[in-house]
Amino acid sequence: MIMRVAFFILMSMGLIGFGTVAWVTTRPLGLGGPAATKVILVAAQAINAGSLLTSDDLQQKEIPVEEMTKEYNLDTPDSRRNLMGAMAKRSLGTGEAIRSDDLMRPTDHGFMAAVLSPGMRAVTINVDAASGSSGLIWPGDRVDLILTQMNNDPGAPLGRRISAHTVLTNVRVVAVDSQLVSAPNRNAAASLDAQNRTVTLEVDEDQAQRVAVGMRLGRLSVSVRASSTAGGNAKTDTKRDATFAQDILPDLIEKPAPAPVVPVVVAAPPPAPIADPPMRVFSGPGDPKEFKF
């Protein structure tokens, strides 16, 4: 009898516990519980219409889940990577959500024509992963264009056979391998980094001709400028002196050949003239006479 009562008590307690768990899991959160949120990407600073997004333009913001729309971009590595180089079709204020319908992506039709400023041209140069800053350059960045060339004249001084000159400064990058910008995954982007790449720059007509000549003269590379210098159009650098190999390695400066050593000849004084011996004339015994001439 006691065993039967104990069995029924245990069964009752099990049913009560199971019912309690089922009730808790099916009940909504109380008013005092934390509200569900999503983390989205917003503008970290004011973004003007026509600007190309860079990493400095993005920051995260937490919003209630009920405010989330399909046009908002969640803060994920893929979302940040896909937004790099996209053009803002309208101006965005600081903290404003970045919506997909406010952007034009590099793969969209008419992207290049929409990105260029009035009267400007797009010129593309080939760079490798090293000269392209190993994938750290994105559309919207400002760079300097550097020409490196080699003088094959055997008569040229050794320290001046390799030179570098800044051709253009403050050039805006409008595209970096559109396939890389829209790469669906990180592995695809990494594989493109290891190969030759192309960088498209915004220049005027005269600067486009300079870039074309520079590609024939030697190797072009890009140097990223600080974000504080962004703004304005590209400038032609015609004042800065070129940097030669001897400026980097002074040992390449050819030193002038030493002057030949001329032996010093000391002229000996001329010998004293030899005096003529005196002439003796004897006019008789014991009476000699000397005559000198």
Beta strands, then each sheet from edge to edge (+ up, - down):
strand 1: 37-43
strand 2: 58-64
strand 3: 87-88
strand 4: 103-104
strand 5: 121-127
strand 6: 142-150
strand 7: 162-176
strand 8: 197-203
strand 9: 219-224
strand 10: 235-236
strand 11: 243-244
strand 12: 279-282
strand 13: 288-291
sheet 1: 1+ 2-
sheet 2: 3+ 4-
sheet 3: 5+ 8- 7+ 6- 9+
sheet 4: 5+ 8- 7+ 10-
sheet 5: 5+ 8- 7+ 11-
sheet 6: 12+ 13-
end
